[in-house]
Amino acid sequence: MTTIATTHLDALPLCPVCRRGRLHPTTRTEQFNPRGKKVEVELLTSRCDACAENTTRAAQQDENLVRLAARKHHYGPLLLGEDILDLRKRYGLKQQAAAKIFGKGKIAFSRYENEASYPDDSTTLLLRLAIDKPDVIKALADWAGVELPLWAERCEDDQRLRARQPTKTGATQVRNLKPSTTSAPRKAPAVGKSKAAPSVRV
Ligand SMILES: [Zn+2]
């Protein structure tokens, strides 16, 4: 991070919006309400002294990401909106496709990712499983008849990762039950065909 001497206006960056004013560091507070709990994160931004537009500079954005990630500490078992977004993006899913996989209504993922609402306990558990174990999301997607657009890419990542890890082959073969990329044909349990309006009100 660069230290800005606020006394020297010339040292302040030029506003990219109006190209007249200078950007002064300031903060804004973003509020989250995981299950009614109030979590505030102070985020860095810059304000133009001419046009009053806020601009978040790259270094400020980096610091903001760190601060946003740190709020996890207050969430208990709940997932951050970003965690849910990451899972969906990881497999190239659209929000509605993700909702179908997890048996939720059309707008559920938009609400989860924006933290307008939080998934209920069983959905949170399922999402956590899907994040930890690729086979879980693959099985859920198969049952829901939803394609995972980036499944092949993620399997390749996994293979590359495993190729890098030295494998221990000792006399006693203690095998790790790692998620395999092939999903055995299992009988699909009755995954809740939930009706509309699944969103949880906080
Ligand atoms: Zn400006």
Boltz pocket constraint, residues with backbone or C-beta under 6 A from the ligand:
constraints:
  - pocket:
      binder: B
      contacts: [[A, 15], [A, 16], [A, 17], [A, 18], [A, 19], [A, 20], [A, 21], [A, 22], [A, 48], [A, 49], [A, 50], [A, 51], [A, 52], [A, 53]]
      max_distance: 6.0
